[in-house]
Amino acid sequence: MGGCFSKPKPVEVKIEVVLPEKERAKEEMSPNGKASPLVYKVNGTARHYHLEEHPITINPYQNVKDVVEASVCHVKDLENGQMREVDLGCGKALLIKENGDYYAMGHKCPHYGAPLVKGVLSKGRVRCPWHGACFSIGTGDIEDFPGLDSLPKFQVKIEKEKVYIRASKQALLMQRRTKVMAKCISLSNYNISSTNVLIIGAGAAGLVCAETLRQEGFSDRIVMCTMDRHLPYDRPKLSKSMDSHLDQITLRPKEFFRTNDIEVLTETQVAAVDIKNKIAVFKDGFKMDYNKLLIATGNTPKALSCKGKEVENVFNIRTPEDANRVVKLASSKNAVIVGASFLGMEVAAYLTEKAHSVSVVELEEVPFKKFFGEKVGQALMKMFENNRVKFYMQTEVSELREQEGKLKEVVLKNGKVLRADVCVIGIGASPATGFLKQSGINIDSKGFIVVNKMMQTNIPGVFAAGDAVTFPLALRNNKKVNIPHWQMAHVHGRIAALNMLAHGTEISTVPYLWTAVFGKSIRYAGHGEGFDDVVFQGDLDELKFVAFYTKNEEVIAVASMNYDPIVSKVAEVMASGRAIRKRDVETGDMSWLTGKGS
């Protein structure tokens, strides 16, 4: 493809921002014209807490001087199915051509800022190359997760032989758009003890559910309650970026909840659910009625059962405070990680530049064996060892020894004694569903809440989402699965909200997850549980590879490192419903990615 101005007489493309001034104004003030309180739990009593007032952000579209114009490329420089970043001087836009039509939108994924031009364009949407989020090229709306925001959408016009791009500087800099929420009823009309939708849990599933309800026009009361002391935050960053402050990882600011009349009860625990009378009973005896209920309580970390388990400086990473404290304690000291799980390995990687020594204790012979397979596990283990991480495999902790009440040593069952100033436990988790045992809600033998394709439990009006559920996965012939990952929680929350509103929407997403260690990312799509073989392309030793996980001659999952955007491409094929055969990937011919293979 030639340079942007390679043609002598360019047919010009005009891009200008849609200026939703009225809609922006609505977003910037409370739907009922006044500040709406969050509800916090204080000393066992639910009470309103009015957020401090903040100046309203100036509407970026109201200032004509904020609009910029710049030239783009010749119309023939872009073939059907191609994307190009367009530089506007003060920012960039993504220009797309599909089926002869031109589209323009924000060029960065609003989740973590991935360049969408390196992503996958297919059938009217762009899939992020890093984490698989999908956006409509027609509207900019987010259609698959992770992430909460849509992309700014710009108008595209072709006018004679002149090219103009007209865009707001603010829109180009922000590269994200929050969908307009429904107008809500003033909280003064509500009874504090009753609610229309109660959401137990304030993680990704709970937040996306609340936002989706508002986006879809639900205007009655929404209450979220959480045992956490904070508003919803980006939990995956706790192990990947352990120094992060709360304000860096909070998913939505306080003003967002106020503006959209979403109440939040923090440090609050639901002890029981009375499904017959539609009442949630809190641990302190407070009761709240509901009409629709979402249970998104997540999981509880498994604890060690060895001697000395109560000693100080032993952590499960559950909160920003936990992560920050571990980093501080590990600085120039000795850190031991128990469990080569995603969390454990991410913590180990992060601490290598902080700690004097980092040791990992694991029952398996290689990390990630059940998930990525033995060969990938060995390659990753070698990378960690090259970064000063010491492994103690096929053993367990028998004792945590203390000195003056604080951790001093970790004793292993194989007799090894490890010096330790701080220890992080990452040996798995159990669904936080114990409070539902007598409720009548269907719980399986492992404690997971059983839901259907619409995230509905066996009880009408009661939905469940996130790490605590098993649900039918279309990709695996509706096999009931539990997938405790960030992207899936987002999807669950949206599907639950849509079906609370009787939309009849079934879950059909392709699972997508990632881990990041030593500045490198492993991406994964599909569901490889029970795989019987792995087909590799690339070089495992060089950590540039793609691994296809197969079962019964069909590819059921894919993982890659330094091979973007292959995982997003495979995810798009899986999303289309096309089967990927083992023989397709064994040949090395990748034409099947575009549907042109055999």
N, C-alpha and C positions, 0 to 999 in steps of 0.2 A: 504494500500500500504506500502510495507516494506521500510527500510532505503535505502539510496542511494547505499550502498555497501553490500547489504544483500545477494547477490548471490555469490557462490564460484568461478564460472568461467564466469566473465562478458563478454558479447559481447559488444564491446566498440563503443562509438559514438564520431565521430570527428567533431568538429565545427570550421570552420575557416572563417575569414572575407573575403568577396569579396573586393578586393583592387582596387577601381575605380580611380587610380591615375590620368589618363588623364582627367576624368570628374571632379575630385576635383580641378585640376589645372585650368580648365575652369571657375569653380565657383569663384575662388579666384582672378580673374582679370576681367577687363571689357571685354565684348564680342567683342568690337571693338579695344581692345588693349590699350585703354586710359580711363581716368576718364570721366564719362558721367555726365553732370550737372543735378541737379534737377532744376526745374523752380519754383521760388517763386514770389509771388505778392508783390511788394514793391512800396508804394506810387502810386498805381493805374497802374503800368507798369509791364508787365511780363518781367522778365529778368533771364538770367542764373546765377546760383550760384554754383560754383564749390566747392565740398566738400573738406575739408582738407584731405591731404594724410595720410594714415595709413599704417603701415608695413603689408605686406601680411602674413597671418597666415601660419605657417610652416605646410606642409602636414603631418598629423599624421601617414600616412602609409609608408612614405619614410624611416623612421628609423626602422631598423630591431629590435633594442633593445626595441622598443615600443610594440612588439608582445609578448603576454604571452600564455603559454600552461598550461592546468590544466585538471584533470580527471573529468569525469561526472559519471552518474549512469549506472547500468546494463540496457541493452535494454529492458528487461522484466519488469523493474520497472515502465514503463510508458505504460498504456493501451491506446488503440485508444480513441481519444476524451479527452485526459488528457493533462495538462500543468504542468510544473515544473520550478521554478526558479533555475538556476544553478550558483553556486558561483565560480568565476574564480580567486578569491584572490584579485584582484584590482577592481572588479565589477561583475555584474551579467548579465546573458542572460536568455531569456525565451525559454525553450525547449518544443516543441509541437509534439505530435504524432496524426496524423489523417489519417485514411484509410491505416495504415501500413507504412506511410512515416513520416520522422522526419524533423522538421523545427526548426530554431533558429533565434531569433530576439531580439531587445531591450526589456527589461522587464518593462520599465516605459512608460506610456502614455506621449508623449511630450507636451501635453496640460498643465496639472497641476501636472504631476508626479504620477498618480495613478498606483498601482501595477497591471499589466495586468494579473498576475496569478490568481487574484481574479475576473477577468472579465468573459466573456462568449465566449466560442469557438463554432463556428457553421459554417459549410459549407465553410471552407477555410478562415475564418476571425475571428479575436478576437475583441470583443466589450469592451470598457473601462467600468469598474464597476461604475465610478463616473459620467461621463458626456456623455457616449454613443458613443464616437468616435470609428470608426472601422478601422482595419488594415488588409491587406492581409497577410496571413501567408506565401505565396509564394514569395512575393516581399517586404513586409514591407510597401508598399504604403498605405497612408491614403485613405479610401474609403467612409467614412462618418465623419461628423464633430461633435464637434468643434475642432479647432487646425489647424495649418498650415504645420506642419512637418510630414514626414513619419518616420518610424523606421529603424535603421540600420539592415540590413539583413545579417546573417551569413550562410556560407555553412555548411551542415551537411553531414558527411560521416561515414559509418560503416565499420571498418576495422578489420577483424579477431576478436581477443579477447582483443584488446588494445583500450583504450579510450584516445583520445586527444581532447582538445578544444583549438583552436588557434584563438586568437582575438586581435585586437588592443586595447591598453589601452584607447586611445583617444575615440574610438568608444563606448567603454563600459561606459566611463564617460559621454559622451555627450548624449547618448541614443536618438539621433534624427538625421534625415537626411533630407536635403532640396533637393527636386528633381532638377535634372539638367535642367537649363533653355535653351531656344533656343538662338542661336546666333542672335544678333540684328544688325540692320543697324546703322551706326554712325549718331549721331544727327546732324552732320555738313551737312548731306544731306537733312535735313528737312527744311521746311518753318515754321517759328515760328507761323504763323497764321493758319496753317492747321494741321490736325491730322488724323490718321486712326481710332483709337478708343479713344473716350472721355468718361471718367467715372466721373459722377457728384456725389461726395460723397466719402470719404476716410475712411469709417468704414470697418467692416469685409467683407461685400458684395463686396465693391469696390476693396479692396485689394486682396481677393481671385480671383475675376474676372481677375485682372491684372496678378497675378501669374499664373493662369491657362492658360491664353493666351500664356505666355512665355513657360510654360511647354509643351504645345501642339504644339510648333513650330512657333507661330506667331512672325514674325521678323520685323514688321513695327512699327510705332510710337504709343505709349500709353501715354495718359495724364490723370492724376487724378487731380481733383480740389476739394477743401474743404473750407468751411467757418472757419474751425478750424485753429488754429495757429500751430498745431503739425502734425507730421506724424502719421499714424494710430496707435492706442493704444487699450489696453484691457479695453473697457469701463465698463464691468460688475464689474471690481475691484474698480471702483470709489465709490461705495456704500458698498462694502464688506470689502475693505482694504483702508480706506480713507486717511491714512498717506502715501500712496505709492507715490514715486517720479516718474517723467515721465520716467526716464531711466529704472525703474523697470517694467513698464507696456507697453512700446513701443513694438509693434508686430514685427517690422523689423527695424534694424539699418539703418542709412543713407547710409552706404556702399552698402546695399542690393539694394536699388533703383538705385544707381549709376551703380552698376555692371550689373544690368538687364535692364538698359535703360528705367526705368519707371519714367516719369516726374511727379512732384507733384507741383501743384499750391496751396499754403496755403493762408488763409485769403482772399479767393476769392469766390464771389457769382455769380451764373448764374441767370440772371434776366428773360430770355426768351429763348425759343427754336423755331427756324424756321425750321419746319420739311420738308417743300417743298424744301428749298435750303440747308438743312443739315448744319445749322449754329447755334452755341450757342452764345448768346449775354450776355456778363457779365455786372454786375451792373455799372461798370465804363465806359461802352461803347466798351470795347475790344471785338472783335469777333473771333470766332474760328470755322473753318470747321471741319466736322467729316464725317467718312464713316459709322461707327457703334457707337451707343450711349448706355451707361448704366446709368440709373437714379437710384441712391441709396442714396437718400438724407435723409433717416431716418424720424424722427419725431421732433416736436417742443413741449416742455413741456407746459401744460396748466398753466395759471397764475391765481392767485386769483383776484377777481373783487371787493373786499371789500375796505372800506375806509382805507387809509394808506398803500396801497399795494406798494408804491414807497419808503418806509422807508428803511434805510440801514440795512444790516445783515440779509436780507431775500434772500434765495438762491434756485435755481434749480440746482441740481448737474449735470453739463454738461461737466465739464473739470477737469483735475487734480488740477488746481488752486482753483476751487470751493470747491472740497472735502477737500483739505489741509486747506483752509481758515475756513471752518466750524469746523473742528477739533480744530483749534487754538482758535476760538471764544467760542467754547463750553467747553473748558478746565476749570473745576471747576465752570462752570456757568450753566445757565438754557437753555435747548434746547427744542424747540417745533417742532414736525413733523406733518405736515398737509397732511393726506392721508396715509392709511394703505396699500399702494401698495407694490410691491416687493421692490422698491427703498426705500420707506418710512420706511418699517420694517427693512430692512438691515441697514439703517442709524441709526435708533433707537437702534438696537442691538449693533452696533459698538460704539456708543457714551456712552453707559451705564458705561463703565469703565473710561471714560474721564470727563463726565459732572457731575455737582452737581445734576441735575434732568433732566429726559427725559420724555416728555409727547407726546402722539399721539392723534390727533384729526381725527375722521373718521365719515362719514355719515352713514355707515352700522352699524349693531349691533355687528358684529364680523369681524375681519380681514379675508381677503381671502375667504369670503363666496362664492362668485360667482365662484371662481377658484377651491378651495379645498373642498368646502362644509362647512356646519355649524359646524359639530363635529370636523373636523380637525382644523378649524379656532378657535374654543373654546380652544382646547388643546394647540395650539400655543400661543394664548392670555394668557393663564395661565402661560406658560413658560416665556413669557415676563414680566408678573407681578411679577413672582418670581425673576426676575432680575432687579427689581426697576423701571420698565417702567409703567407709569400711563396712563390709557386710558380714553378718553372722547369721547364716542361713540354716534351715532345718533344725531350729531350736526355739525355745520359749524362755520367758522370764520366770524365774523361780522366786526371786526376792528383790525388793527395793530396799536398800540399806540407807539409813539416815545418820546424820551427824548434827546434833543440836536441832533436831526436828526437820532438817532440810535434806534433800536427796544428796547422797554422796556416791553410791555405787549401784549398778544394775547387775544382779547375779543371774546368769543363764543356767538352764538345765544341763547344758553340756560342760559346766564347770567354769566357764569363762567369767571373769569379773571385769566389768567396764566402768571406768570412771565417768561420773555423770553429775553435772550441775543442774541440768534440766532434762526432762523426759517428756516426749509427746507420744500419746497413744493413738494409733490409727489402725485398729484391728477390726473395723467394721461397725455396723450400727443395726439397731432393731427399730421397727416401726413404732412411733409414739401413739399407740392406740389402746393402751391399757384401760383408759377411762370409758371405753365403748363396750367392754366385755358383756355387760348386762343390758345393753341398750336395745338389742334386737337387730342392730345393723350387722350385716353379714361380714364376718372376719374369718380369714382362712387360718390354717393350722400354724402358719408362721407369724400371724398377727397382722397381715396386710388386709386392708379394706378392699373388698371385691366390688368392682364397678363394671358397667357395660360400656359400649362405644361412646355413649353420651355422658360418661363420667357420673352416671346415676347409680346409687346404691340400690339395694333391694327395698328401701323405704322411699315412697314418693316424696319428692321435695328435698331429699337429702342427697347431696353430691359429695364426692371426695376427689382429691387431686394431689399430685406430687409424689414424694418419696414413699408415702405410706400406703400406696394403692397397688393393686394388680389390675391390669386392664387388657382388653383384646388388642393385639398388635396386628394390624392388617397385613403388614409386611411379612409376617410369619403365619399366615393363614389363621389369623385371629387367636393365636396362642396367648393364654393369659400370662403376662409378664410383669415384672417390677423393674422399672428403669429409673434409678434414683439420680437423675442428672438434671442440670440447670435448664437446658433447652426444653426438656420434656415437661418440667413443672410449668413453664410458661404456657405451653400448648394446653395442658390439662386445665389450667385456670380459665383460658379463653373458651374452651369447649364447654366447661361447666357453666359459665356465665350465659353463653348462647342458649343452652338448653334450660336454664332457669327461666329464660324468656320464651321457651317453647319453640325454638328455631329448628329443632330436630337435626342438629349438626353432629355428625359422627367423626371421631378422631381418625385421621389417616396419615399423620405425619411420619417422616422418616427420622428415627432417632439420630441425633448428631451430638457428639461431645468432643472435648479436647483436653489436653493437659499441656502445661508449659514448664520446661525445666532447662536451666542453663542457656536461656535465650532461644531455645528451640521448641517448636510445637509439634505435638502428635495430634493429628485429626482423625476422627473415627465416625463412620456413618453405618447405619444398619443395626442389626442385633445378632451378634455372633454366638450366642449361647448354644453349646452343643456342636460347634464346628468340628468337622472330622479331618480337615486338611487346610493347609495354607499355601497359596501360590504367590511367589514373590516376583517383583520386577524391581530393577535398580540394584543398589549395593547396600546391604545391611551394615557392613563394616564401616562404610563411609557415612552411615546414617542418612542416606538419601534413597528412600525405598517406598514402595507401595505394597501392602500385603492384602490379598483377597482371601477372605475366610469363607470356606465352602462347606456345604452339607448336602449329601445326596446329589452331587454334581451341579449344585446351584450356588452362586455367590450370595451369601446372606449378610456380609459385612465387609467393610474395607477400612484399612488404617494406612496413614502415610506420614512421612517425615521429609521435609524439604522437597515436596513433590506437588505443591499447590498448582492448580486448584483441583487435582484429581478427585479428592474425596467429595467435594461439592458437585463435581460432574457425575460421579457415581450416585450420589444422593438424588440428583435430578432424574437420572434414569430410573432409580427405584421408585421415586415419587410418581413417575408416569405409569407405573404398573408393569413395565417390561421386565421379564426375567433375565438375569445375567448368568449364562452358563459357564461352568468351570472351563470348558474347552475354549471359550472366548478369551479368557484371560491368560490361559497357558501359552497361547501362540504369540502373545506380545502385541498382536494387532489390536489397536484401540478404536477401530472404526465402529465398533458396537456402541461406543459412547454417543454417537450421533444417529444411531439407528440404521447405519449403512452397512453393518456387518452381516455375516451369514445368518 
